Amino acid sequence: MLGGRRRSGGFGEGAGQRRTGGRVRPIRVALVTHSFDCGGIERSIAYLASYLPQEAFDPLIVCLTRSGTAERWLTRPVTIVELHKPPRNDARVVLRLAALLRERRVDIVHSHNWGTLVETVLARRLAGTPVHVHSERGTVLATLDYAGWRSRARAAAMRAALSQVDLVVSNARATAERIERLTGYPARRVCVVPNGVVEPINGERATLRATIRRQLGVDDETLLVGTVARLDPVKDLAMFVRGLALARQRGARVAGLVVGDGPEGPRLRSLAAELGVEDAIHFVGYQDRPGGYYAAMDVYANTSRSEGMSQAIVEAMAAGLPIVATPVGDTPRLIGGQPGCGVLVPVGSAERFCDAIVRLAADQSARRDLGRAARRRFETENSLDVMIERYTRTYEQLLSRRLAGSGGHHDLWRAERAN
């Protein structure tokens, strides 16, 4: 067991609290994840654990395997329990999870992604936990490929497990549609709660911008195009490198900034050297607090081949940056519409990416208008406050209806989809 138990200041009657044994206590929510290393789903779990209203909720993070570096994102003490599941399937982890849910008198268990779903469905039944919420995001069933009897068997198992859950949640409509395509579970029954993020820039923006750009050797006249991503093939950062190299060949005064690490790092650095832009594209590795790097950027880029809803794009919108991105997942919904806050370019097209960058480099007014639209959209649709309020309402309503003996959670997901 890691971390410390976070307690509310007292027990007062009110929404989001449960009466047991003559007293009112906060709703206990167990957030179940496979591990707790750095990633988009882990960041969302950390935000939920940190920012659910203290007087109403008592969160617990449960790692089926082990905890990890995502603990650094917690802003207050939260208990983390490791169940040490081995690489292979092991029924004992179900028994350990069920015992934990009973011992902690958990009211709501919230599992995350396929790797926790079946175990949590079974443990919830054994423990008699009132409510089970399940979140899916990004690549459903943990694979971009869907072929063969193993994938079909997993899809059937996933559909059967989802049918036992009180509410299925995703951060993106595209992920809900992918669930239906792969498993047959209806997308219309998936409640979409978009990503919310903490303000990425913590400090005086102009000072951060000047400091980072000076460290990189990028002057004020150069358009700095940045991205924050794991260096993984699905992110297709080769398109980012090639596009910026083409833009420089066309005479645009541009540079690149890549924040993140991963298996593609050596190949991307070699590609930059091969194209003669190793001095113009800056690889700064993983940064625990990337806010200063967002402040240094003029344009944010996402060249992914697959996404659910990109948390980094939302952070870039919060930073007021114009976006250039591929139309994958919910990205068109994030940055499209009127007024739009970015430019969409085809997947894998370094040439079209180059065209967009060259146009923005030449049009400061367009960059300013897109950046302002991005910030406004973040404030109204994707702020952390909006996400926490939606989860707070969802948890409270699900538990209230379950304790009242109502099967009305279908009405809840209809209402949530309408919001």
C-alpha positions as CSV (number, residue, x, y, z in Angstrom):
1,M,0.0,0.0,0.0
2,L,1.3,3.4,-1.0
3,G,0.4,7.0,-0.2
4,G,-1.9,8.2,2.6
5,R,-5.6,8.2,3.2
6,R,-7.3,11.5,2.3
7,R,-10.1,12.3,4.7
8,S,-12.7,15.0,4.4
9,G,-13.0,17.6,7.1
10,G,-16.2,16.2,8.6
11,F,-19.5,14.5,7.8
12,G,-22.3,16.8,6.9
13,E,-25.6,15.8,5.3
14,G,-25.7,16.7,1.6
15,A,-25.5,15.6,-2.0
16,G,-22.8,13.1,-2.8
17,Q,-22.8,11.5,0.7
18,R,-24.1,8.2,2.0
19,R,-25.7,7.4,5.3
20,T,-24.4,4.3,7.0
21,G,-24.8,3.2,10.6
22,G,-26.4,6.4,11.7
23,R,-23.9,8.8,10.2
24,V,-23.2,10.3,6.8
25,R,-19.9,9.6,5.1
26,P,-18.5,10.4,1.7
27,I,-19.1,8.2,-1.3
28,R,-16.2,5.7,-1.6
29,V,-15.0,5.3,-5.2
30,A,-12.4,2.7,-6.2
31,L,-10.6,3.8,-9.4
32,V,-9.2,0.6,-10.9
33,T,-6.4,0.6,-13.4
34,H,-4.0,-2.0,-14.8
35,S,-1.0,0.0,-13.6
36,F,-0.4,3.6,-12.6
37,D,2.4,4.7,-15.0
38,C,2.3,7.9,-17.0
39,G,-0.3,8.0,-19.7
40,G,-3.6,9.6,-20.6
41,I,-5.9,7.3,-18.7
42,E,-3.6,7.5,-15.6
43,R,-3.7,11.3,-15.8
44,S,-7.5,11.2,-15.8
45,I,-7.5,8.9,-12.8
46,A,-5.2,11.2,-11.0
47,Y,-7.4,14.1,-11.7
48,L,-10.5,12.3,-10.5
49,A,-8.8,11.2,-7.3
50,S,-7.4,14.7,-6.7
51,Y,-10.3,16.9,-7.6
52,L,-13.5,15.1,-6.8
53,P,-15.2,17.2,-4.1
54,Q,-13.5,16.3,-0.8
55,E,-16.6,16.6,1.3
56,A,-18.6,14.3,-1.0
57,F,-16.1,11.6,-2.2
58,D,-13.4,9.4,-0.7
59,P,-11.4,8.0,-3.6
60,L,-9.1,5.0,-3.7
61,I,-6.8,3.9,-6.6
62,V,-6.4,0.2,-7.2
63,C,-3.7,-1.1,-9.5
64,L,-4.2,-4.7,-10.6
65,T,-0.4,-4.9,-11.1
66,R,1.6,-2.1,-9.6
67,S,1.8,1.6,-9.1
68,G,4.3,3.9,-10.9
69,T,5.3,7.3,-11.9
70,A,1.7,8.7,-12.3
71,E,1.6,9.2,-8.5
72,R,3.4,12.5,-9.1
73,W,0.1,13.8,-10.7
74,L,-1.8,13.5,-7.4
75,T,-2.3,16.8,-5.7
76,R,-3.5,15.4,-2.4
77,P,-2.9,12.2,-0.4
78,V,-4.8,9.3,-1.9
79,T,-4.5,5.6,-0.9
80,I,-3.0,3.4,-3.7
81,V,-3.3,-0.4,-3.4
82,E,-1.3,-2.8,-5.6
83,L,-2.8,-6.3,-6.2
84,H,0.4,-7.6,-8.0
85,K,-1.4,-9.5,-10.8
86,P,1.1,-11.7,-12.7
87,P,1.5,-11.3,-16.5
88,R,-0.8,-14.3,-17.1
89,N,-4.5,-14.4,-16.1
90,D,-4.9,-15.2,-12.4
91,A,-8.3,-15.8,-10.7
92,R,-6.7,-14.8,-7.4
93,V,-6.6,-11.2,-8.4
94,V,-10.4,-11.2,-8.7
95,L,-10.6,-12.6,-5.1
96,R,-8.2,-10.0,-3.8
97,L,-10.1,-7.2,-5.6
98,A,-13.4,-8.4,-4.2
99,A,-12.0,-8.6,-0.7
100,L,-10.7,-5.0,-1.0
101,L,-14.1,-3.7,-2.2
102,R,-15.8,-5.4,0.8
103,E,-13.2,-4.3,3.3
104,R,-13.3,-0.7,2.2
105,R,-17.1,-0.7,1.8
106,V,-16.7,0.7,-1.7
107,D,-19.9,2.3,-3.1
108,I,-18.7,2.8,-6.7
109,V,-16.0,0.8,-8.5
110,H,-14.8,2.5,-11.7
111,S,-12.6,0.3,-13.9
112,H,-10.5,1.7,-16.8
113,N,-9.9,0.0,-20.2
114,W,-10.2,-3.6,-21.2
115,G,-7.3,-4.8,-19.0
116,T,-9.4,-4.3,-15.9
117,L,-13.0,-5.0,-17.1
118,V,-13.5,-8.7,-16.6
119,E,-11.8,-8.8,-13.3
120,T,-13.8,-5.9,-12.0
121,V,-17.1,-7.3,-13.2
122,L,-16.5,-10.6,-11.3
123,A,-15.1,-8.9,-8.2
124,R,-18.0,-6.5,-8.0
125,R,-20.5,-9.4,-8.1
126,L,-18.6,-11.2,-5.3
127,A,-18.3,-8.1,-3.2
128,G,-21.9,-6.8,-3.7
129,T,-20.6,-3.3,-4.7
130,P,-23.6,-1.2,-5.6
131,V,-22.3,0.5,-8.7
132,H,-19.8,-0.4,-11.5
133,V,-18.8,2.3,-14.0
134,H,-16.4,1.3,-16.8
135,S,-14.3,3.7,-18.9
136,E,-12.9,2.9,-22.4
137,R,-10.6,5.3,-24.2
138,G,-8.2,5.3,-27.1
139,T,-7.5,1.9,-28.8
140,V,-10.3,-0.5,-27.8
141,L,-9.2,-4.0,-26.8
142,A,-5.6,-2.7,-26.7
143,T,-4.9,-3.4,-30.3
144,L,-5.0,-1.5,-33.7
145,D,-5.5,-4.8,-35.5
146,Y,-8.8,-6.8,-35.4
147,A,-8.5,-10.3,-37.0
148,G,-8.5,-13.9,-36.0
149,W,-10.4,-16.0,-33.5
150,R,-8.6,-14.6,-30.5
151,S,-9.7,-11.1,-31.3
152,R,-13.3,-12.3,-31.9
153,A,-13.3,-14.1,-28.6
154,R,-12.0,-11.1,-26.8
155,A,-14.7,-8.9,-28.5
156,A,-17.4,-11.3,-27.4
157,A,-16.1,-11.4,-23.8
158,M,-15.9,-7.6,-23.8
159,R,-19.5,-7.2,-25.0
160,A,-20.7,-9.7,-22.3
161,A,-18.8,-7.9,-19.6
162,L,-20.0,-4.4,-20.7
163,S,-23.6,-5.7,-20.4
164,Q,-23.0,-6.3,-16.7
165,V,-21.8,-2.7,-16.0
166,D,-24.1,0.1,-14.8
167,L,-22.6,2.7,-17.1
168,V,-20.0,2.6,-19.8
169,V,-18.1,5.9,-20.2
170,S,-15.7,7.2,-22.9
171,N,-13.8,10.4,-23.4
172,A,-14.6,10.4,-27.1
173,R,-17.5,9.6,-29.4
174,A,-15.0,8.0,-31.8
175,T,-14.1,5.5,-29.1
176,A,-17.8,4.7,-28.5
177,E,-18.2,4.0,-32.2
178,R,-15.1,1.8,-32.1
179,I,-16.6,-0.2,-29.2
180,E,-19.7,-0.8,-31.3
181,R,-17.7,-1.7,-34.4
182,L,-15.5,-4.2,-32.6
183,T,-17.8,-5.7,-30.0
184,G,-21.4,-4.9,-31.1
185,Y,-22.1,-3.1,-27.8
186,P,-24.3,-0.1,-28.9
187,A,-22.4,3.3,-29.1
188,R,-25.7,5.0,-28.1
189,R,-25.3,3.4,-24.6
190,V,-21.9,4.9,-24.0
191,C,-21.8,8.1,-22.0
192,V,-19.2,10.5,-23.4
193,V,-17.4,12.7,-20.9
194,P,-14.6,14.6,-22.7
195,N,-11.2,15.0,-21.2
196,G,-10.6,17.8,-18.8
197,V,-7.2,19.1,-18.0
198,V,-5.4,21.2,-15.4
199,E,-4.2,24.5,-16.8
200,P,-0.8,23.5,-18.3
201,I,0.9,26.9,-17.9
202,N,1.6,27.6,-14.2
203,G,3.5,30.8,-14.1
204,E,4.0,34.0,-16.0
205,R,3.6,33.1,-19.7
206,A,5.9,35.6,-21.2
207,T,8.7,34.7,-18.8
208,L,8.3,31.0,-19.4
209,R,8.2,31.5,-23.1
210,A,11.4,33.6,-23.2
211,T,13.3,31.2,-20.9
212,I,12.5,28.1,-22.9
213,R,13.1,29.6,-26.3
214,R,16.4,31.0,-25.1
215,Q,17.4,27.5,-23.9
216,L,16.4,26.1,-27.2
217,G,18.1,28.8,-29.2
218,V,14.9,29.8,-31.0
219,D,14.5,33.5,-31.7
220,D,11.2,35.5,-31.6
221,E,10.9,35.6,-35.4
222,T,10.9,31.8,-35.8
223,L,7.6,29.9,-35.7
224,L,8.0,27.1,-33.1
225,V,5.8,24.2,-33.8
226,G,5.5,21.8,-30.9
227,T,4.0,18.5,-29.9
228,V,3.7,16.6,-26.6
229,A,3.5,12.8,-27.1
230,R,4.9,9.4,-26.4
231,L,7.4,8.6,-29.2
232,D,5.5,5.7,-30.5
233,P,4.7,4.6,-34.1
234,V,1.0,5.4,-33.7
235,K,1.9,9.0,-33.2
236,D,3.6,9.1,-36.6
237,L,6.1,11.8,-35.6
238,A,8.1,11.0,-38.7
239,M,5.4,13.0,-40.5
240,F,6.1,15.9,-38.1
241,V,9.8,15.8,-38.8
242,R,9.4,15.4,-42.6
243,G,6.8,18.2,-42.7
244,L,8.9,20.7,-40.9
245,A,11.9,19.8,-43.1
246,L,9.8,20.5,-46.2
247,A,8.6,23.8,-44.7
248,R,12.2,24.9,-44.1
249,Q,13.1,23.9,-47.7
250,R,10.3,26.2,-48.9
251,G,11.9,29.1,-47.0
252,A,9.6,29.2,-43.9
253,R,11.3,30.3,-40.7
254,V,10.2,27.4,-38.5
255,A,11.6,25.1,-35.9
256,G,10.2,22.0,-34.1
257,L,9.8,21.0,-30.4
258,V,9.1,17.4,-29.4
259,V,8.3,16.8,-25.7
260,G,8.2,13.2,-24.7
261,D,10.1,9.9,-25.0
262,G,9.5,6.4,-26.2
263,P,10.8,3.7,-28.5
264,E,10.7,5.8,-31.7
265,G,13.1,8.4,-30.3
266,P,16.4,7.1,-31.9
267,R,14.7,6.7,-35.3
268,L,13.2,10.2,-35.2
269,R,16.5,11.8,-34.3
270,S,18.2,9.8,-37.1
271,L,15.5,11.0,-39.5
272,A,16.0,14.6,-38.5
273,A,19.8,14.3,-39.1
274,E,19.2,12.6,-42.5
275,L,17.0,15.5,-43.6
276,G,19.4,18.1,-42.3
277,V,17.1,19.5,-39.6
278,E,18.8,18.0,-36.5
279,D,19.6,21.6,-35.3
280,A,16.1,22.8,-35.9
281,I,14.0,20.1,-34.3
282,H,14.5,20.0,-30.5
283,F,13.9,16.7,-28.7
284,V,13.7,17.5,-25.0
285,G,12.4,14.2,-23.6
286,Y,9.7,13.5,-21.1
287,Q,8.8,16.6,-19.0
288,D,6.7,16.1,-15.8
289,R,5.5,19.7,-16.1
290,P,5.3,20.7,-19.8
291,G,3.6,24.0,-19.2
292,G,6.6,26.1,-20.0
293,Y,7.0,24.2,-23.3
294,Y,3.4,25.0,-24.3
295,A,4.1,28.6,-23.5
296,A,7.1,28.6,-25.8
297,M,5.1,27.2,-28.8
298,D,3.4,29.2,-31.5
299,V,1.5,26.2,-33.1
300,Y,0.6,22.8,-31.7
301,A,0.8,19.7,-33.9
302,N,-0.7,16.2,-33.6
303,T,0.2,13.8,-36.4
304,S,-1.3,10.6,-34.9
305,R,-2.7,7.8,-36.9
306,S,-5.1,6.8,-34.2
307,E,-6.6,8.7,-31.2
308,G,-9.6,8.7,-28.9
309,M,-9.5,12.2,-27.6
310,S,-6.0,13.6,-27.3
311,Q,-5.3,15.0,-23.8
312,A,-2.3,16.9,-25.2
313,I,-4.5,18.7,-27.8
314,V,-6.8,19.8,-24.9
315,E,-3.8,21.1,-23.0
316,A,-2.7,23.0,-26.1
317,M,-6.2,24.5,-26.4
318,A,-6.0,25.6,-22.8
319,A,-2.7,27.3,-23.6
320,G,-4.4,29.2,-26.4
321,L,-2.5,27.6,-29.3
322,P,-3.7,27.1,-32.9
323,I,-3.8,23.4,-33.7
324,V,-2.7,21.5,-36.8
325,A,-3.8,17.8,-36.5
326,T,-4.8,14.7,-38.4
327,P,-8.6,13.9,-38.4
328,V,-8.5,10.9,-36.2
329,G,-10.7,10.0,-33.2
330,D,-12.5,13.0,-31.8
331,T,-10.0,15.5,-33.1
332,P,-12.3,16.9,-35.8
333,R,-14.9,17.5,-33.1
334,L,-12.3,19.1,-30.8
335,I,-11.0,21.7,-33.3
336,G,-13.6,21.9,-36.0
337,G,-16.9,23.7,-36.2
338,Q,-17.5,27.5,-36.1
339,P,-15.4,29.1,-35.1
340,G,-12.7,26.4,-35.6
341,C,-9.5,26.4,-33.6
342,G,-7.3,24.5,-35.9
343,V,-6.4,23.0,-39.3
344,L,-7.0,19.3,-40.2
345,V,-4.4,17.6,-42.5
346,P,-4.6,14.0,-43.9
347,V,-3.0,11.1,-42.0
348,G,0.5,10.5,-43.1
349,S,0.8,13.5,-45.4
350,A,3.9,15.4,-44.6
351,E,3.2,17.6,-47.7
352,R,-0.2,18.8,-46.4
353,F,1.2,19.3,-42.9
354,C,3.9,21.4,-44.5
355,D,1.3,23.5,-46.4
356,A,-0.6,24.2,-43.2
357,I,2.6,25.2,-41.3
358,V,3.8,27.5,-44.1
359,R,0.4,29.2,-44.2
360,L,0.3,29.8,-40.5
361,A,3.9,31.0,-40.4
362,A,2.9,33.7,-42.9
363,D,-0.4,34.7,-41.1
364,Q,0.0,35.9,-37.5
365,S,-3.6,37.1,-37.5
366,A,-4.9,33.7,-38.3
367,R,-2.8,32.2,-35.6
368,R,-4.1,34.6,-33.1
369,D,-7.8,34.0,-34.1
370,L,-7.4,30.2,-33.9
371,G,-5.6,30.4,-30.6
372,R,-8.4,32.5,-29.1
373,A,-11.1,30.2,-30.3
374,A,-9.1,27.2,-28.9
375,R,-9.0,28.9,-25.5
376,R,-12.7,29.7,-25.5
377,R,-13.6,26.2,-26.4
378,F,-11.5,24.8,-23.7
379,E,-13.1,27.0,-21.1
380,T,-16.7,26.0,-22.1
381,E,-16.2,22.3,-23.0
382,N,-12.9,20.8,-21.8
383,S,-11.9,22.4,-18.5
384,L,-11.1,20.2,-15.5
385,D,-14.1,21.8,-13.7
386,V,-16.5,20.7,-16.5
387,M,-15.1,17.1,-16.4
388,I,-15.2,16.9,-12.6
389,E,-18.8,18.3,-12.4
390,R,-19.9,15.7,-15.0
391,Y,-18.4,12.8,-13.1
392,T,-19.7,14.1,-9.8
393,R,-23.2,14.2,-11.1
394,T,-22.9,10.8,-12.8
395,Y,-21.6,9.1,-9.7
396,E,-24.2,10.7,-7.4
397,Q,-27.1,9.8,-9.7
398,L,-26.0,6.2,-10.3
399,L,-25.6,5.5,-6.6
400,S,-28.9,7.2,-5.7
401,R,-30.8,5.2,-8.3
402,R,-29.1,1.9,-7.4
403,L,-29.8,2.4,-3.6
404,A,-33.4,3.3,-4.4
405,G,-33.8,0.0,-6.3
406,S,-34.2,1.8,-9.7
407,G,-32.8,0.4,-12.9
408,G,-32.9,3.8,-14.4
409,H,-29.2,4.1,-15.3
410,H,-30.3,3.9,-19.0
411,D,-32.1,7.2,-18.5
412,L,-28.8,8.6,-17.0
413,W,-26.7,7.8,-20.1
414,R,-29.4,9.3,-22.3
415,A,-29.3,12.5,-20.2
416,E,-25.5,12.6,-20.2
417,R,-25.3,12.2,-24.0
418,A,-27.7,15.2,-24.3
419,N,-25.4,17.4,-22.3
